[in-house]
Amino acid sequence: TELISIQKQYGISIPAIMYRLVSLGIFDNSKIKSFYIKQNQDNEFKRLVNESRYYGNEKSSRFNSLVYKALSQEIISISKASSLLNTDIESLRNNLTLI
């Protein structure tokens, strides 16, 4: 239950969490060995371990940042930037004045 909670919060696979617990000395090698044996022998356990439970709400803004940077360095025009950002030129100009 604790491993699933960590996986939901951070998006880290359960095998990676197990490996880290061993490297920190929280679990010994026999614990991870029995974990992998069980995972390889029990298909239902393997399915549960490999199920993705990360439901984070991360959103990348890297593309937008790169477009604004290219615009500020006059590498692209304002019409090209508005096209790339899928917005109208007036909205883009308003955003530029806010920055």
C-alpha positions as CSV (number, residue, x, y, z in Angstrom):
1,T,0.0,0.0,0.0
2,E,2.8,2.4,0.8
3,L,4.6,1.6,-2.5
4,I,1.4,2.3,-4.4
5,S,1.0,5.6,-2.6
6,I,4.5,6.6,-3.5
7,Q,3.9,5.6,-7.1
8,K,0.7,7.6,-7.3
9,Q,2.4,10.7,-5.9
10,Y,5.7,10.7,-7.8
11,G,5.1,8.4,-10.9
12,I,8.0,6.1,-10.0
13,S,7.7,2.4,-10.9
14,I,7.4,0.0,-8.0
15,P,10.6,-1.9,-9.0
16,A,12.5,1.4,-9.0
17,I,11.2,2.1,-5.5
18,M,12.2,-1.4,-4.4
19,Y,15.7,-0.9,-5.8
20,R,16.0,2.5,-4.0
21,L,14.9,1.0,-0.7
22,V,17.6,-1.6,-1.0
23,S,20.3,1.0,-1.9
24,L,19.3,3.0,1.1
25,G,19.6,-0.1,3.3
26,I,15.9,-0.1,4.3
27,F,15.4,-3.5,2.6
28,D,18.0,-6.1,2.3
29,N,18.9,-8.0,-0.9
30,S,16.8,-11.0,0.1
31,K,13.7,-8.8,0.1
32,I,14.2,-7.6,-3.4
33,K,15.1,-11.1,-4.6
34,S,11.9,-12.5,-3.2
35,F,10.0,-9.5,-4.8
36,Y,11.4,-10.3,-8.2
37,I,10.8,-14.0,-7.8
38,K,7.1,-13.4,-6.9
39,Q,6.8,-11.0,-9.8
40,N,8.1,-13.5,-12.3
41,Q,6.0,-16.4,-11.0
42,D,2.6,-14.7,-10.3
43,N,1.1,-13.0,-13.4
44,E,-1.5,-11.1,-11.3
45,F,1.1,-9.7,-9.0
46,K,3.2,-8.7,-12.0
47,R,0.2,-6.9,-13.5
48,L,-0.4,-5.0,-10.2
49,V,3.3,-4.1,-9.9
50,N,3.5,-2.8,-13.5
51,E,0.2,-1.0,-13.5
52,S,0.7,2.8,-13.9
53,R,-1.0,4.8,-11.1
54,Y,0.4,8.2,-11.7
55,Y,-2.3,10.8,-12.3
56,G,-0.2,13.9,-11.9
57,N,-1.4,17.2,-13.4
58,E,1.9,18.3,-14.8
59,K,1.7,20.5,-17.9
60,S,4.8,21.3,-20.0
61,S,5.3,24.9,-20.9
62,R,8.7,24.4,-22.6
63,F,7.3,24.9,-26.1
64,N,5.6,28.1,-25.2
65,S,8.8,29.4,-23.6
66,L,10.9,28.6,-26.6
67,V,8.4,30.3,-28.9
68,Y,8.4,33.5,-26.8
69,K,12.2,33.4,-26.6
70,A,12.5,33.1,-30.4
71,L,10.0,35.9,-30.8
72,S,12.0,38.2,-28.3
73,Q,15.2,37.4,-30.2
74,E,13.5,38.2,-33.5
75,I,14.2,34.7,-34.8
76,I,10.5,34.4,-35.8
77,S,7.8,36.9,-36.6
78,I,4.8,37.6,-34.4
79,S,2.5,36.0,-36.9
80,K,4.6,32.8,-36.9
81,A,4.6,32.8,-33.1
82,S,0.8,33.2,-33.0
83,S,0.5,30.3,-35.4
84,L,2.8,28.1,-33.3
85,L,0.9,29.0,-30.1
86,N,-2.4,28.6,-31.8
87,T,-3.6,32.0,-30.8
88,D,-4.5,35.3,-32.5
89,I,-1.9,38.0,-32.9
90,E,-3.8,40.5,-30.6
91,S,-3.8,38.0,-27.7
92,L,-0.1,37.3,-28.2
93,R,0.6,41.1,-28.1
94,N,-1.3,41.4,-24.9
95,N,0.6,38.5,-23.4
96,L,3.9,40.2,-24.4
97,T,3.0,43.4,-22.7
98,L,2.3,41.4,-19.5
99,I,5.7,39.9,-19.6
